[in-house]
Amino acid sequence: MSPDAISALLGALGAALLAGGALLAAARARGPAIRRAGLLVAGIAAPVALLLLVVAAIGDRNPTRFYLADGGGRRVRPYVHDPDLGSIYEPGSRLRAEKREGAETLYDATYTIDRFGNRVTPPPVSPDRPAVVFFGCSYTFGDGLDDEQTLPWQFAEAVGRRFDVVNAAHSGHGAHQMLRMLETGRLAARLEHGVAHAFYSAIDHHPARAAGLAPWDFEGPRYEIDGGGVAWRGPFHGRVAARAIQLGQSLFGGRWMPPWLDRPVDPTVDDELWVRIVERSATLVRERWHATLTTIVWDANSDRGARLVELLAARGLDVLPVSAVLPTGRGPADLIPRDWHPTAATDAILARAIAARWFPGEAREAIAGTPAAPADAPP
């Protein structure tokens, strides 16, 4: 049984117990007011219990299932609340991610999360190497891929592990989480030897996420346009409101949103907010890390993605369209079938292209098998 179905079943059990208790109280009540109150509560709780049973049954028959399990094989909800980012994978966890469609397994992968809450990458050749940081969503985190198949891991191999590569991406995140990480300095413990470069991998849904329209990111950081930049205004929703939306999703489906939040993307407003968030992030990377932020945009087969490339280029920001490396970009051959995340082979091509463009010397040495020099060695 899927975690969502289990949650609905437990909710149904709770509602049934409430209905039973209310009926019992009504039966034993000595006054008509208490009896009416008991019957009213039972009259509300009983239909809710029935509805949740239906939700559990439908959810468990869903032909496409995705779940995460801990080391013991128990299905878990591995996300923990984070006051800055909304939610993250639990630091120090190791998870099995499996996605099935009927009897067919679309992927079965292992996710290892380090003590900082980032997905693991291979250690550098020496501990004093500068960092290369990757931000982004599930495309960069590596949904559906084992640890060693992700874009950041394969980039680390493509440069001969000459950098301490940090996979700061997370499933469901976007540019707004990147900016909040930069503002709060939460990566400082990993960056004591400096930063050589930073990359942010963007897909065409990221402006919607930055606008608070993602049906999972209820407590992510909310930014608003403020003068010529952006300003952080706290989370999208408070804890109580977020739980209320999650309850609604249990009743009406996993992507349900309240009517006042369920709106299409406004390219004029939402794209402008997103590009300003990226622009501010690039400024912080330059000022605090003395490095460059490059945005990798999955633009192929996407008019929205092409527009994002144009917006970034118009602001003078460093951008790499994925179509320049993979002309098909997000075609069937590039993505996991019926899942639509990049395959390990796609990430390998992109990782080698990034390495060759920004770190050609290290890439050539990695191919040749030349040992890396210490970080403080003279050129």
N, C-alpha and C positions, 0 to 999 in steps of 0.2 A: 504494500500500500504506500502511495506517495506521501511525503510530508504534508502537503496541502490537504489531502484527503484525511489524514490522521488528525490534523488540526480541526477540520470541520466535524469529524466524528466526535472528538472530545468536546467541542462546543455543543454538539447535539446532546451529548450525555449530560453536560452541565445544565442546559436548558430544560431537559426532561426532568432532572432532579429538582430544579426550581419549580417546575410546573406541579410535580408531585407533592413537594412540600407545601406549596400554596394551597392545593386542594385539601391536603390534610389539615392545614390551619383553618381553612374555611369550614371544614366538617366539624371541627372541634370548637369553633368560635361561639361565644355566648351572645355576641351582639351582632346586629345586622350590618353595621358599618365594616367590622372586621371581616365578616363573611363576604361582603361584596368586594372588598379589597383583595381577598385571597382568590376569589373567582376571576377578578380582573387580571391579576398577575398570571394565574394559570392559563387564562385565555390568550395572553400574549406569548408566554413562554412555550406553550405546546406547539403552535404553528412555527415558531422559530426553530424548535428542535426538529420538526419534520422537514423544514427547508434545509437545515444543515445536513440532515441525513441524505437528502437528494443531492446536495452539493458534493458530499463525500463520495456518493456512488458515481456521479458523473465524473468527478476528478480522477477517480481510480480507474475509470474506463478510457481515459484519454490515451489515444494510440501513441502519442509522443510523450515520453517521460524523461525528466532530467532529475538527478538527485546527487547529493554529495554525501559521502560516508567517511567516518573516522577510521583510524587504523584497525579497529576491531570489526569493521564492516557495518557498524550501526549507522543508519541514515540520520544525518544531523542538519541543523541550520547553522552553518559555520560563521555567519556574520555576527560581528559584535558592534554595538553602538559606538560611534566616535563623535565627540562633540564638535569637531572641526569639519569632518568629511561626510558625516551621516552614518556610514557603515563601512567596515573593512573586514577582511578575513581575519580570523583570530590569530594573533601572532604566535609563532611557534607550533602551528598545526600542520598536519599532513593529511591530505584528503584524497579520496578517490572520487572522481567525477565521471559519471556514466550517463549517457543519453541514448535512449532506445526509441525506436519507432516500431511498434508491434513486437515481433520477435527479432528484429534486426537491431544490432548495436551500431549506432552512428559513431560513437567514440567511447573509449574507456581509458581515462588518463589519470595521472597522479599529479596533484598540486602540493608543493611544499612551500610553506610560508615561514620566513625567518623571524627572528625575535623582534624585528622592527615592524613587522606586518607587511613586508614586501616579498614577492615571489623570489625564490632563490635563483642565483646565477652562479657560474663557476668562479672560484676564487682567482684573483689575479696572480701573475707569476711571482710577485713579491707584495707584501702588505703595504708598501709605501707608494703604490701606483695611484695616480689621480683617477677620479671617477668619470664615468659617462652615465648620465641619468636618462631613463626613458619614462615618460608620462603617457597616460592614455587610458583606454578602456579595455574591453575584453580582447580586442584585436591585438593589443600589445601585451596584455597580461598573458594571453595564450589560452583562451577557452578551448577545450577539446584536445589540447596538446600536453604531452608530458613535459616536465621541467626543461629538459635538454632540447626540446623542439621549438621553444618560444623564440620570438624575434630577438629580445635582449640576450638570451643565452647564445644564440647562433652568431650574433654580432660579436660577443666576447670571444668566441672561437675564431671568427674571421679576422680579428686583430691580434691573434695569438695570446689572448688573455693579458694584454699589456695595459689594460685599464680595469679598474674596479667598477664593473657594470652594475647599475642599480635598476631593477625593474620596479618602478614606483607606480605602475599602472594597476588598475583594479577593474574587475567586471562591473559595468554599469556606470563608471565614472566618466568625467569629461574635463573640459578646460577649467571649469570652476573649482573642481577639486585640486587641479594642478596649482592654480593661483593661491588657494588657501594653504597648500603645503609650503609654497614659497614664502607666503606672508608670515606663517607661524614658525618657520625654520625647523620643521619636524624631521628633516633629513640630515641635520647638522652632524649627528653622530656617525653617519656613514661617509662624510665628506671632509674629514680632517686633513686629507692630502690634496685638497683642491678638486676642481672640476674642469675637465677638458672640453666637454660639450654636453648639451642637453637636447633631447628630441621629444617632441610631442606628436603622437600619432592620432589623427582626427578622422572621423567619419561624418557623413552628412547629417547624422542625427544629433551631433553635439550641440548645435545652437538650441535645439529644443530642450536638451538636458539643462543647459545653462539658464534657460528661461523657467525651469521648474516644471516642465511638462512630461518628464519621464515617470511612468506609473510605478516606479520602485524607489525613486530617490526623494523620499518625503522630507528628510532631515539634512539634505546636502546643503552646502553653503550658498546663500542667496546674494547675488550681486545686482546692483542697479547702476544705470548710467548716472554719473555725477560729474557735471561740468565736462571736461575733456577726457575724463577717464571713467573708472568704476569704483564703487564703494561697497564693502561687505556690510550686509544688513542682518546678519544672523542666519539661522537655518530657514529653509523654505517653510517648514511648519514646526510647531512645538510638538513635544512628545505625545500629548493627549490627542491633538489633531491627527498626527501621523498614525496613531493606533486606531483612531476612528476610520481613517481611510483604509487601513489594512483589514479591518472588520468588514467594511463594505466590499473589499475584493474577495474576502472569503465567501460572501453571500452572492455576489454578482459576477465573479470572474476575476482572474489574476491581474487583468489590465484595466479594470474599472477605475474611473476617476470621477470625483464629484463634478456635476455639470459646470460649475464656475471655473474649474481647472481644465476641463476637457475641451480644448480649443486647438485649431491648427496652428502651425508655425507661422508667424508674421515675419517674412523675410526682411522687411524694412527695419523692424525693431529688434527682433531676436538675433538676426545675423550681426547687427551692429553691436549688440551687447557682447556676443561671443568674440568678435574680432577685437574688441577693446580688452576683454579678459586675456586673450592671447598676447596682445600688445603689452599689457601691464606685466604679464608673466615674463616676456622677453626682456623687459626693462629690469626686472628684479634679478633675472639670471645674469644680466650684464653687470649690474651694480654690485651684487652680493657675491657672485661666483666668478666674475670677470670671464665669462664664457658666453657663447652664442646659443640661443634656442632656435632650433629648426623644427618647423611643423611639417610633418609627413601627412599628406592628405590623400585619402583613398577616393580619388576622383573619377576613375574609369567607370564607365557605364552609369554615371550619376551627374545629372545637370546641377544638382545642388552642390555636389563636391567640386565641380568646376567653378561654380560661383565662389566657393570658399577660397579656392586658390587665387582667384582674381582679387578678392577682398584683402587677403594677406599681402599679395604682391603690391597692391596699391598703397599699403601702409609702409612699404619698404622692409617687410619682415622676411626672414629667410624661410623659404618654403620648397619642399620637394613633392611634386605631384607623383603619386604612385604610377600613373600612366606613363611617366618617363622611363620607368624601369620595367613595368609589366603592362604592356598595352591593353591586355584584357582585364587586368586589375582585379575586378570582382566577378569574373566570369566563372562558369561552373567548374572549370579545371583548376581554378585558383583557391576555391573554398571547399570546406568539408561538405559533402553532399547533404542537402536538406537540413543543414545547420547554419551555413553561411558565415563561418569564421575561417580565417586563412588556414591553409594546410601547412604542415611542416616544410614541405618543398617550397611553397610560396614565400614563407618567412626566410628560408635559406637564401633565396635569390635576392630578396630585399636587404637582408643583413649584409651580404657580400657587396651589394651596390652601395650601401651607406658607408661601409668600411673603405671601399675603394675611392669614394668621392671625398670624404672628410679626413680619412687617415690612410692615404695611399702608401706611405712608407711602412707603417705597421702591417697593413694588409699584405704588401709584397713580402715582408719578412716572415709573416705567418705562413704564407704559401711556401716560402723557401725553407722554413724550419729554422730560421736564425734566432738564437736566444735573445731575449729582451735585455736591454741595458737597464741598470738601476734608475729609478726616477730622478735622482739627483746627479746623474752622470753628465759630463759636458757633452755637447753635440759633436 
